[in-house]
Amino acid sequence: MNNFSINRFGKTLRWVLANNLRTQIAWTIGSATAVFLLQLILIALRSAEYDNILYADVSGICASLLWVYILVVLSTAFSTYAKKEKRESLLMLPATNLEKFLSIVFYVTVVCTLTGILSYIIGDTLRMAVRALLFGNEWITTIPHVLNNMVSIFDKSPYFIYAKSFAIMRIICIITVPLWIHSLFILGSTLMRKYSFVITGLVMIISIWFYAKTTNLLGLNGSNNEFVVKDGVQYVVLHATQLQYIGALLTLSFAVINYRVAFRIFKGYQLITNKWTNYDILKR
């Protein structure tokens, strides 16, 4: 049973879903309630503003929190199996390590993200219903604004003109940077038994800070850019350098390394580990 099997992967994924059903329901109800209460509080605090400004601000805050929710879920991917009983059940499954690992990663990446969005929809709908019944407000949803805010980090600024080299590198970065963040939090969840989100989040922030400082010191943060004026408006023409391409490819390489290390740690899971990590270096 060394080859990957879609059939076994599907059965393992169904086991993961069944094993986490109660927890997922609790997360969904709790998250929906949190969204509902948060929106009521934010709207009450800023009720003097116009609707379009009010709901735009609320959507921006909720979009940021939804991203945090996704990262928290990723960082707790393997914490469910920290207890001996559940870990024993996982290790005894008739599936390969790769099938088990991918089932858990798929669950936290796809299923938990979708249930997080569902929780937001439920909480937003409850807020609209309560505001309509108690205060006679219109049914104004924030869902389109939240989804737009979540993907706005990938939008193109109207004051930038992308040269072909930069446009290609931008596409590469849109793929590699989220992949690296995902791999980092999966690695943190696989390695750490406690405080995975905090530790992994700090590593991510320090890594981004170090990259920004390094590119600034080496003069790679826009030295090839130029300014052009069209119809009285000044635009910045962005160009990518070879070193920036190398940085993007290194990001992809680090993502692959993170996934490989995470899988290697998962393969070495034992029923009993130390207090803080799932990988005991002293016993290797």
C-alpha positions as CSV (number, residue, x, y, z in Angstrom):
1,M,0.0,0.0,0.0
2,N,2.7,2.4,-1.1
3,N,1.0,4.0,-4.1
4,F,-1.5,6.9,-3.9
5,S,-5.1,5.8,-4.3
6,I,-7.9,8.2,-5.0
7,N,-10.4,5.7,-3.6
8,R,-8.5,5.5,-0.3
9,F,-7.9,9.2,-0.2
10,G,-11.7,9.7,-0.5
11,K,-12.4,7.3,2.3
12,T,-9.8,8.9,4.5
13,L,-11.2,12.4,3.7
14,R,-14.7,11.1,4.7
15,W,-13.2,9.8,8.0
16,V,-11.6,13.2,8.6
17,L,-14.9,15.0,7.9
18,A,-16.8,12.6,10.3
19,N,-14.2,12.9,13.0
20,N,-14.3,16.7,12.9
21,L,-18.1,17.1,12.4
22,R,-19.0,18.2,15.9
23,T,-16.0,20.5,16.1
24,Q,-16.9,22.0,12.7
25,I,-20.5,22.6,13.7
26,A,-19.3,24.3,16.9
27,W,-16.9,26.5,15.0
28,T,-19.6,27.4,12.5
29,I,-22.2,28.4,15.1
30,G,-19.6,30.2,17.2
31,S,-18.2,32.1,14.2
32,A,-21.7,33.0,12.9
33,T,-22.6,34.3,16.4
34,A,-19.3,36.3,16.6
35,V,-20.0,37.9,13.1
36,F,-23.5,38.8,14.1
37,L,-22.5,40.4,17.4
38,L,-19.4,42.1,15.9
39,Q,-21.5,43.7,13.1
40,L,-24.2,44.9,15.6
41,I,-21.5,46.5,17.7
42,L,-19.6,48.2,14.8
43,I,-22.8,49.5,13.3
44,A,-24.0,50.8,16.7
45,L,-20.7,52.6,17.2
46,R,-20.8,54.2,13.8
47,S,-24.5,54.6,13.1
48,A,-24.1,58.3,12.4
49,E,-22.3,57.7,9.2
50,Y,-23.9,57.2,5.8
51,D,-24.7,53.6,4.8
52,N,-22.2,53.3,2.0
53,I,-19.3,54.5,4.3
54,L,-20.6,52.5,7.3
55,Y,-20.9,49.2,5.5
56,A,-17.6,49.7,3.6
57,D,-15.8,50.2,7.0
58,V,-17.6,47.2,8.5
59,S,-16.7,45.0,5.5
60,G,-13.0,46.0,5.6
61,I,-12.8,44.9,9.3
62,C,-14.7,41.7,8.7
63,A,-12.6,40.8,5.6
64,S,-9.4,41.2,7.7
65,L,-10.9,39.0,10.5
66,L,-11.9,36.4,7.9
67,W,-8.3,36.1,6.7
68,V,-7.2,35.7,10.3
69,Y,-9.8,33.0,10.7
70,I,-8.4,31.1,7.8
71,L,-4.9,31.3,9.1
72,V,-6.0,30.2,12.6
73,V,-7.8,27.2,11.0
74,L,-4.6,26.3,9.1
75,S,-2.5,26.5,12.2
76,T,-4.7,24.1,14.0
77,A,-4.9,21.5,11.2
78,F,-3.3,18.7,13.2
79,S,-4.1,19.9,16.7
80,T,-7.3,17.7,16.7
81,Y,-5.0,14.7,16.7
82,A,-2.9,15.8,19.7
83,K,-4.9,13.5,22.0
84,K,-3.7,10.0,22.1
85,E,-7.0,8.4,21.2
86,K,-7.6,10.4,18.1
87,R,-4.0,10.1,17.0
88,E,-4.1,6.3,17.4
89,S,-7.3,6.2,15.2
90,L,-5.5,8.3,12.6
91,L,-2.4,6.2,12.6
92,M,-4.4,3.0,12.3
93,L,-6.3,4.1,9.2
94,P,-5.8,1.7,6.2
95,A,-4.3,4.5,4.1
96,T,-0.8,5.7,3.2
97,N,0.8,8.6,5.1
98,L,0.4,10.8,2.0
99,E,-3.3,10.1,1.8
100,K,-3.8,10.9,5.4
101,F,-1.7,14.1,5.2
102,L,-3.5,15.4,2.1
103,S,-6.9,14.6,3.5
104,I,-6.2,16.8,6.6
105,V,-4.7,19.6,4.5
106,F,-7.7,19.5,2.0
107,Y,-10.1,19.6,4.9
108,V,-8.6,22.6,6.6
109,T,-7.9,24.4,3.3
110,V,-11.1,23.9,1.4
111,V,-13.8,22.6,3.8
112,C,-13.0,24.9,6.7
113,T,-12.6,27.9,4.5
114,L,-16.0,27.3,2.9
115,T,-17.6,26.8,6.4
116,G,-16.0,30.0,7.5
117,I,-17.6,31.9,4.6
118,L,-20.9,30.1,5.4
119,S,-20.6,31.3,9.0
120,Y,-20.1,34.8,7.8
121,I,-23.2,34.6,5.5
122,I,-25.3,33.3,8.4
123,G,-24.1,36.0,10.8
124,D,-24.6,38.7,8.2
125,T,-28.1,37.5,7.5
126,L,-29.0,37.4,11.2
127,R,-27.7,41.0,11.5
128,M,-29.8,42.1,8.6
129,A,-32.9,40.4,10.0
130,V,-32.5,41.8,13.5
131,R,-31.8,45.4,12.2
132,A,-34.8,45.2,9.9
133,L,-37.2,43.9,12.6
134,L,-36.0,46.1,15.5
135,F,-34.9,49.3,13.7
136,G,-36.6,49.1,10.3
137,N,-33.3,49.2,8.5
138,E,-33.0,48.0,4.9
139,W,-31.6,44.6,4.1
140,I,-28.1,45.7,3.2
141,T,-25.6,42.8,3.0
142,T,-21.9,43.2,3.4
143,I,-21.0,39.9,1.7
144,P,-20.1,41.3,-1.7
145,H,-18.0,44.1,-0.1
146,V,-16.2,41.5,2.2
147,L,-15.3,39.2,-0.7
148,N,-14.1,42.2,-2.7
149,N,-11.9,43.4,0.2
150,M,-10.5,39.9,0.6
151,V,-9.2,39.8,-3.0
152,S,-8.5,43.5,-3.3
153,I,-4.8,42.8,-2.2
154,F,-4.4,41.3,-5.7
155,D,-6.0,44.3,-7.5
156,K,-4.0,46.5,-9.8
157,S,-3.7,50.1,-8.8
158,P,-5.0,52.6,-11.4
159,Y,-1.9,54.7,-11.0
160,F,0.5,51.9,-11.9
161,I,1.4,50.7,-15.4
162,Y,2.8,47.2,-15.5
163,A,5.6,46.5,-17.9
164,K,5.5,42.9,-19.3
165,S,8.3,41.7,-17.1
166,F,6.5,43.0,-14.0
167,A,3.1,41.6,-15.1
168,I,4.6,38.2,-15.4
169,M,6.3,38.4,-12.0
170,R,3.1,39.7,-10.4
171,I,1.2,36.6,-11.6
172,I,4.0,34.4,-10.2
173,C,3.9,36.2,-6.8
174,I,0.1,36.0,-6.7
175,I,0.6,32.2,-6.8
176,T,3.7,31.7,-4.8
177,V,3.2,34.1,-1.9
178,P,-0.2,32.6,-0.7
179,L,1.3,29.2,-1.3
180,W,4.2,30.0,0.9
181,I,2.0,31.4,3.6
182,H,-0.2,28.3,3.4
183,S,2.8,25.9,3.6
184,L,4.2,27.8,6.5
185,F,1.1,27.5,8.6
186,I,0.7,23.8,7.7
187,L,4.3,23.3,8.8
188,G,3.6,25.1,12.0
189,S,0.5,23.0,12.7
190,T,2.4,19.8,12.0
191,L,5.3,20.7,14.1
192,M,3.9,22.6,17.1
193,R,1.5,21.1,19.7
194,K,0.9,24.5,21.3
195,Y,0.7,28.1,20.2
196,S,1.1,27.2,16.6
197,F,-0.8,30.3,15.3
198,V,1.3,32.7,17.4
199,I,4.6,31.2,16.6
200,T,3.9,30.7,12.9
201,G,2.5,34.2,12.6
202,L,5.6,35.7,14.2
203,V,7.8,33.7,11.8
204,M,5.7,35.0,8.8
205,I,6.0,38.6,10.0
206,I,9.7,38.4,10.6
207,S,10.3,36.7,7.2
208,I,8.4,39.4,5.4
209,W,10.2,42.2,7.4
210,F,13.6,40.6,6.6
211,Y,12.7,40.3,2.9
212,A,11.6,44.0,2.8
213,K,14.8,45.2,4.6
214,T,17.0,43.1,2.4
215,T,15.5,44.3,-0.9
216,N,15.7,47.9,0.4
217,L,19.3,47.6,1.3
218,L,20.2,46.0,-2.0
219,G,18.2,48.6,-3.9
220,L,15.7,46.1,-5.4
221,N,12.5,47.9,-4.3
222,G,11.7,49.8,-7.5
223,S,15.0,51.2,-8.7
224,N,14.0,50.4,-12.3
225,N,10.7,52.1,-12.1
226,E,9.9,55.2,-14.2
227,F,7.3,57.9,-14.3
228,V,5.2,58.9,-17.3
229,V,2.4,61.5,-17.6
230,K,-0.7,60.8,-19.6
231,D,-3.6,63.3,-19.9
232,G,-2.1,65.3,-17.1
233,V,-2.0,62.3,-14.7
234,Q,1.3,60.9,-13.5
235,Y,1.7,57.1,-13.6
236,V,4.4,54.8,-12.3
237,V,5.7,52.2,-14.8
238,L,6.8,49.2,-12.9
239,H,9.6,46.9,-14.2
240,A,10.8,43.6,-12.7
241,T,14.5,42.8,-12.3
242,Q,16.1,39.4,-12.6
243,L,16.8,39.4,-8.8
244,Q,13.1,39.9,-8.2
245,Y,12.3,36.9,-10.3
246,I,14.8,34.9,-8.3
247,G,13.1,36.1,-5.1
248,A,9.7,34.9,-6.4
249,L,11.2,31.5,-7.4
250,L,12.8,31.3,-4.0
251,T,9.4,31.8,-2.4
252,L,8.1,28.9,-4.3
253,S,11.1,26.8,-3.3
254,F,10.6,27.6,0.4
255,A,6.9,26.6,0.0
256,V,7.9,23.2,-1.4
257,I,10.4,22.8,1.4
258,N,7.8,23.6,4.0
259,Y,5.4,21.0,2.6
260,R,8.1,18.4,2.4
261,V,9.2,19.0,6.0
262,A,5.6,19.1,7.2
263,F,5.0,15.7,5.5
264,R,8.2,14.3,6.9
265,I,7.2,15.3,10.4
266,F,3.7,13.8,9.9
267,K,5.3,10.5,8.8
268,G,7.2,10.4,12.1
269,Y,4.1,10.9,14.3
270,Q,4.1,8.8,17.4
271,L,1.4,8.1,19.9
272,I,3.4,9.9,22.7
273,T,5.5,13.0,22.0
274,N,6.9,15.8,24.1
275,K,4.9,18.7,25.5
276,W,5.6,21.3,22.8
277,T,6.3,19.7,19.5
278,N,5.5,16.6,17.4
279,Y,9.1,16.1,16.4
280,D,11.6,15.2,19.0
281,I,15.1,16.0,17.6
282,L,16.8,14.3,20.5
283,K,15.2,11.0,19.6
284,R,16.1,11.2,15.9
